[in-house]
């Protein structure tokens, strides 16, 4: 986890998410879905490319690196936040590649650092949609209550206590509700 990089990226990105959500709410749903599919495919293909620079496990946002890392984190944070808000998603599949591009941090550091931005972008987008009357808070409450119930029952993670594997949909709901309830 690269906290300083994550904080700058998330703060700038939350502003982008707010602007993106405003535009996303004004976009036809079918167009939004088609664009989202195209973005997912493009990002997936770009992630298959070999990175030109190696990992930099020592990357750190400080007074010496801010002139290089600062503009890169601000630009990628704003763009990624905008896309996250526009499509109404947490943006994890966009955030990790953006952090890798901006900082050359190792993949696991980018994954860990992305969680702060996912929470910030998701909360910003939820507030935007909620303030417009477009969020189903009762359904969100069901997800949070389910997560709390599972935590109290001693949930053992993705495999569950009995070892069965949950479906992808269940894992996604599990992750989103966990984020909301652990928040």
C-alpha positions in Angstrom: 0.0 0.0 0.0 1.4 3.3 -1.1 -0.6 5.7 1.1 0.5 9.0 -0.2 0.0 8.0 -3.8 -3.4 6.5 -3.0 -4.6 9.6 -1.1 -3.7 12.0 -3.9 -5.1 9.7 -6.5 -8.4 9.2 -4.5 -8.9 12.9 -3.6 -8.5 14.1 -7.2 -10.4 11.1 -8.5 -13.4 11.7 -6.2 -13.8 15.1 -7.9 -13.6 13.5 -11.3 -16.2 10.9 -10.1 -18.6 13.7 -9.2 -18.4 15.3 -12.6 -18.5 11.9 -14.3 -21.6 10.9 -12.4 -23.4 14.1 -13.4 -22.7 13.4 -17.1 -23.5 9.7 -16.7 -26.9 10.5 -15.3 -27.6 12.5 -18.5 -26.5 9.7 -20.8 -28.8 7.1 -22.3 -28.5 3.8 -20.5 -27.9 1.7 -23.6 -25.2 4.0 -24.8 -23.6 3.9 -21.4 -23.6 0.1 -21.4 -22.0 -0.1 -24.9 -19.3 2.4 -23.9 -18.6 0.6 -20.7 -18.2 -2.7 -22.6 -15.8 -1.1 -25.0 -13.8 0.4 -22.1 -13.6 -3.0 -20.3 -12.3 -4.7 -23.5 -9.8 -1.9 -24.1 -8.4 -2.0 -20.6 -8.2 -5.8 -20.6 -6.2 -5.7 -23.9 -3.9 -3.0 -22.5 -3.2 -5.0 -19.4 -1.9 -7.9 -21.6 0.9 -5.7 -22.8 4.3 -6.0 -21.2 5.1 -3.0 -19.0 8.1 -1.1 -20.5 9.5 -0.2 -17.1 10.0 -2.6 -14.3 8.3 -2.4 -10.9 9.6 0.2 -8.5 8.9 -1.2 -5.1 10.4 2.0 -3.5 8.1 4.4 -5.2 7.0 7.1 -2.8 5.3 10.4 -3.1 7.5 12.9 -1.3 9.1 16.3 -1.9 11.7 14.8 -4.3 9.2 12.8 -6.4 6.2 15.1 -6.4 7.3 16.9 -9.6 7.1 13.7 -11.5 4.5 11.6 -9.7 2.2 14.5 -8.7 1.1 15.4 -12.3 0.8 11.8 -13.3 -1.3 10.9 -10.2 -3.5 14.0 -10.7 -4.1 13.3 -14.4 -4.8 9.6 -14.1 -6.8 10.1 -10.9 -9.0 12.7 -12.5 -9.6 10.6 -15.6 -10.2 7.4 -13.8 -12.5 9.1 -11.3 -14.4 10.6 -14.1 -14.8 7.2 -15.8 -15.8 5.6 -12.5 -18.5 8.2 -11.9 -19.7 8.3 -15.5 -20.2 4.5 -15.6 -21.5 4.4 -12.0 -18.9 1.8 -10.8 -16.3 1.6 -8.1 -13.7 1.5 -10.9 -11.2 -1.1 -9.5 -10.5 -2.5 -13.0 -9.5 1.0 -14.1 -7.8 2.2 -10.9 -5.1 -0.6 -10.7 -3.9 0.0 -14.3 -3.9 3.8 -13.8 -1.8 3.5 -10.6 0.6 1.1 -12.4 1.0 3.6 -15.3 1.3 6.7 -13.0 3.8 5.3 -10.6 5.3 1.9 -11.7 4.5 0.5 -8.3 4.3 -3.3 -8.0 1.0 -4.9 -8.9 0.2 -5.9 -5.3 0.9 -2.3 -4.1 -1.4 -1.0 -6.8 -4.1 -3.5 -5.8 -3.8 -2.5 -2.1 -3.6 1.2 -3.0 -6.7 1.0 -5.2 -9.0 0.1 -2.4 -8.9 3.7 -1.1 -9.9 5.0 -4.5 -12.6 2.4 -5.0 -14.2 3.5 -1.7 -13.8 7.2 -2.5 -15.1 6.9 -6.1 -17.9 4.5 -5.1 -19.1 6.8 -2.2 -18.9 9.9 -4.4 -20.9 8.3 -7.1 -23.4 6.8 -4.7 -24.0 10.2 -3.1 -24.4 11.8 -6.5 -27.0 9.2 -7.6 -28.6 9.2 -4.2 -29.0 12.9 -4.1 -30.8 12.7 -7.5 -33.2 10.0 -6.3 -31.5 7.3 -8.4 -30.2 5.0 -5.7 -32.2 2.1 -4.2 -31.1 2.6 -0.5 -33.4 -0.3 0.6 -31.5 -2.7 -1.7 -28.1 -1.3 -0.5 -29.3 -1.9 3.0 -30.1 -5.5 2.2 -26.5 -6.0 1.0 -25.0 -4.3 4.0 -27.2 -6.3 6.4 -26.2 -9.5 4.6 -22.6 -8.7 5.1 -23.0 -7.9 8.7 -24.9 -11.1 9.2 -22.1 -13.1 7.6 -19.4 -11.3 9.6 -21.3 -12.2 12.8 -21.6 -15.8 11.7 -17.8 -16.0 11.2 -17.6 -16.0 7.4 -14.4 -17.6 6.3 -13.9 -15.5 3.1 -14.4 -16.5 -0.6 -14.4 -20.2 0.1 -17.0 -20.0 2.9 -16.8 -22.2 6.0 -17.9 -25.3 4.3 -15.3 -24.8 1.5 -17.8 -24.2 -1.3 -16.9 -21.6 -3.9 -19.3 -18.7 -4.3 -20.3 -17.5 -7.8 -18.8 -14.4 -9.3 -22.0 -12.5 -8.7 -22.0 -13.5 -5.1 -18.3 -12.6 -4.8 -19.1 -9.1 -6.3 -22.0 -8.6 -3.9 -19.9 -9.9 -1.1 -17.1 -7.4 -1.9 -19.4 -4.4 -2.3 -21.4 -5.1 0.8 -18.2 -5.8 2.8 -16.8 -2.4 1.7 -20.0 -0.7 2.7 -20.2 -2.5 6.1 -16.5 -2.3 6.9 -16.3 1.3 5.9 
